[in-house]
């Protein structure tokens, strides 16, 4: 959530090679952040825990990412985005290996919290580098390529994880992601990418809030991402325990969503032509429409698969324009601002995963999508605020 995106729509020769390495880094982080939901039923049985308790590991990852992005990402501007990205991936590989060998749920939660601390530095560093290396006039295309790392994490990471979990167990899933993190770390070191850190002291983590337009964008981000993670966190259980499908059905769901998310990159040139500010409210409104359709189609696996494709398509545009607008708001404070973005995003993971849980337990999956539609419409209003 790459090569599909590069050919026809993007004119890949104009995209810097470093963008594809950043794509791989996103795919590693995305695989870890998204992989638990579809395999959670197996983790719950293995560790003799209730499924909502297992999802605490996902919430811990989100909380760790939010705290790290808020308090540590500001050092990206001071030390350099490539340097911080290398350090974060070294620690991330260790945390993922710890998740693979966790003897109980408590240790898994702790390891995922540690992985979140690493991701909270890595994600804003990735987005900062993507904005910095983007050629003029190709900002949306470059960021779109980097964002296809989420497509890889969903289509390849999440879908393969369900197969691996079925045949080798859930620990092999985290072990595989740890190996991918180590591979990305090696590529980052070998790449020799250099930074141009600022000469100023690391700014306050909240200094980015003073940049005009940032606060409404962060509010939009919080509502948009809470809706996504609130629905995604319980989609896997709905398909398995609600509709009676095997765990591998979550792999098909991941492929449908990822195909939509990745396929949208063919249309990223539209954003460059129309402008991110103009596209953003419409993108969020389209996502809300998909949630409404899901609310009335929750009982049909076939209809949900079709809507998951549309969900991925519209979410790609929403995330792309959000990153574009935040990344261009103040280049001197880009690392700090992208840190705030990651903090809000993964606070939304924490809030969405835990906050939607009681509603799912009492009212079912349709209620989740209804709430998600309302939150996404609120995001559209915030995005339109001037």
N, C-alpha and C positions, 0 to 999 in steps of 0.2 A: 503496500500500500504503500525490465527497463527497456529492453530493446524494442518492445512493442511500441513504445511511445516515441522512439527516436526517429523513425524513418520518414513517414509521409508528412506528418503534421508539424514537426519541429525543425526540420533541416538540421540534423544533428551536428553538422560540421561547425555550426556557430555556438554550440554548447561546450563550455570548457570541460576538459577531461576530468578535472577534480569533482565536477558535479556528480559523476557516476560513482565515485568513491563515497561521496556523501549519501548517495542513494542507498548504497550497501549498509552504511552506518545506521541510517533510518530503519532499514529492514530488520536489523538485529534488535534494535530497541523496540520496534513495533511488534516483532515476533514475541518478545517477552511480555509486553504489556497486553497483548491480545490473546495469548495462547491459553491462559488459565480457564477462561469461560467455557470453551468447548470441551475441555478435558476435566472440568471440575467434578462431574459425577464420579469419574474414576479415582480422582484424588480423594474425594470424600470417602469412598468405600475403602481405599487403601489405608487411610489414616483414621478410619472409624470416626468421622466427624460429619456434622450436618453441612449441607451445601452452603447455606449462608455464612457459616463459620469459615469454610474454605475460601470464600470470596473476600475474607479479611486480608488474605495475602495480596490480592489485587488492589484492595483499598490501601494497604500499607505501601505498596509500590507507588501508588498515586500520591500519598501523603509525603513520602520521602522525596519524590520528584518535585513536588510543590515547594517544600522547605528548601531544598538545595537550589532550585531555580531562583528562589526569592533572595537567599542570603549568600550564595556562592557564585551565581552566574555573573554578578557584577565584576568579578575578577577577569572575565573574558576580555573586557576592554583594556584592562591593565596588563595582563600577561600574554594575550593573544589567543584567538579562537582555536587555531590548530594545536597549540601547546595544551590548552585545557582539554581539547577533544582527546588527545592521546592519553593524558592522565586519567580521564574519566573512563575510557575503554579498558585500560589496564585493570582498574578496580572493578569494572562491570563484569569482566570475564571471571574474576574470582568470586563475585557474589552469585553469579549464575551457576558456577560449579558447586557452591555451597547449597544452592536450592536443590540441585540434583541429588545431593546426598543427605538432605535434611531428614533426621530420624522421626520427626513429628511435626505437627502443624505449627507449633510455636516457633520452631527454628525456620520453617519455610517462610513464615510471616516476617521474621527478622531478616532473613536473607533477601527477601523481596523489598523490604524497606531499604536495605543497603543498595540494592540494584537501583532503586528509585533515586537515591542520593546521587548516584553516578549519572543516571539519565537526566536529572535536573541540570547538570552541567553540560552534558553532551548535546542535548537537543537545541538549546539556544546557541551553542557553538556551531552546530551544523547549519542552523538557519542564518546565523550571522555570516558564515562563510559563503553560503548560497547567495545571499544578497550582495556580498562584496565582490564575488567573481562573475556575477551576471553581466553580460554585455548590454550596453544601452539599447533599449528597444526590445530586448529579449528577456526582460525580467520575469514575466509570467512563464515563459517557456522554460527558463532555467530552473526556477523554483518548482515548476510542474514536474520536471525530470526528477528533482530531489524528492518530491513528495511521492513519486511512484515507488519509493522504498516502502511506503505503507501498503501499496499493492502487492509487492513481493512478500511482505510479511503476512498478508492475509491469504493470497492465492497459494504461495508456496509454504510459508511457515505454519499458518494455522491449519490449512487443509492437510498437510503432511503430518502435523502433530497428532491429528485424530487417528491416522493410520498407525503411526509409531506407538501411540498410547494403547491402541487395541492389541498390538503384537508384542511390543517390548516393555510397555508400562510407561507411566507418566514421567518417571525419573529420567528415562532416555530422552524425553523431549527437552528437558532443561539442560541435560548434558550436551545435546546437539546445539542448542542455542549458545551455550558457553563456548563451544568450539568455533562457532561462527564469530563470536565476539573476539576471540583470540586471533582469528584470521584477519578481521578488520583492523585490529591493533597493529598487526604486522604490516599491513598495507599502508597504514597511516605513518608508521616509522619509515618505511622504505620510500614513501612518496617525497619526503624532504620538503614539504610545504612550509613556507616561512610566513611569519606574522609581521604585522606592523602595529605593535601595541602602542597605546597612547602613553604620553609622558606624565599624565595626571594620575593622582591617586585614585584608587577604585571608588566610584561614586556610591552614595547611599543607595541601597536596593530600591528605594521608593522614589528616587529622583526622576525616573522615567514617567511618573504620574504627572509631572509638571509640563510635559510636552503636550502641546495642543492636540486634541483628538484621541489621545491614547486611552483615557479612562472609558469613554463610550465603547471603544473597540475591545477593551478588556472585559467590560460587562457583556458585550455580545459574545465574546469567546467563552465566558463562564456559562452562559445559558446554552449556547450551542453545544459545547462539549459535555455538559451535564446530561443533556438529552441523549447524546450519542452513547455515552458509556452506561447510562442508566438502562437503555434498551439493549445494547450489545451484551452487557453483563449477564442478562437473563435469557437471551435468545437461545443459547445452547440448551439450557435446561427446559425451556418451552418446547423445543423440537424433540428432545429425548423423552422427557417425562410428561409433557403436555400432549404432544401429538403421537408419542409412541414409536419414534424412529430410533435407529441405532446411533451411537456416537458419531459414526462416519458421516451421517447426514449433515453434521455441522461442517464437514469439509466441503460439501456441495454448497452450503450457504456461504462459506467463506469465498469460494470460487466465484459465485454470483456477485457478491459485493465487490470483490477485488476486480472482476472484469469491468464493472461499471466505473469504479474509481480509476483504474488504469486507462480505460477507453476514453474517459473525459479529457485526458491529456491531449488527444487529437484536436480538441476544441479550445485549448488554452490561448491560441492566437486571438480568439474573440475577446478575451479579457484584455490583452494588450491593445486591441483596437478600440474597445469601448471605454476602458478604464476601470480599475478595481472599485473605485468609490461608487460608480454607477451600477456595477454588476452585483455588488455585495448584498443589498437588501433583497433583490430578486432571487439570488442563490439560496439565501436562508428561507425565504418564503416557499421555494420549491421543495426544500427539505421538509418543511412543516407539512406540505401537501402529501409527501410520501408517508409520513408518520400517520396522517389521518387515514390514508388508504390501508396501511398495515393494521390499523385498529379494527377495520371492518373485514380484514382477511386473515386474522390470526389463526383461524381454524383450518386453513388450507395450506399445505406445504408447497404446492405448485405455485399458488398466487404469491406466497411469501418469497419464493425464489425470484420471481419476476420483479417484485418490489425491492428486494435486496440489491438487484442490479441498478435500479433507479436510485436507491439510497446511496450507493457508492458513487454514481455519476454526479448527483447533486452535492454530496458531501465534498467531493474533490474541488468543485468550484468554490464552495463556502470556505474551505480551509486555505485554498490558494490565495483568494483575495484577502483573507484575513492576514496571512503572513506577508503578503505584498504591502498592505497598508501599514502594518506595524513596522516592518523592516525599513520602509522609506520615510517614516515620520521624523527621525533624527539620526543620521548616519553616525554622529559622534557618540551617541548613547545606544547604538544598535544592540550591543551585547546585553546591556541592562534591560532594555525594553523587551528583547526576545526572552530574557530570563523571566520577566513579569508574565509574558505570554505563557511560558511553560509552567510557571507557578500556578496561574489561574487554570490552565488546562488540566493539570494533574490534581489540583484541589477539586476540580470537577470530577475527576476519576473517583476520588474519595467520596465526595458528596453523592455523585450519581449512583455508584455501586451500592453504597450503604443506604442512601435515602430512598432509592427505588425498591429495595428489598422488601420492606414491610408491605408496600403497595402490591408487589408481585405476589406475595404470600396470601394476601387477603382478597385481591380482586383480579389477579391474572395478568396475562401479557397485554391484552387489549388496553387495560388501564394505563400501563406503562407508556404505550405509544401515544395515548391521548395526552398525558402529561408532557411527553417529549414534544408534541406538536405545539403546545402552549408555550413551552420554554423557547422553542426555535422561533416562534413568531415574536416573542420578546426580544430575541437576538436581532431579528430583522429591524425592529423599531430602533434598537440601540445603534445598529449599523447605519441607519439613515439619519441619526442625530448629527447636527452640525454645530 
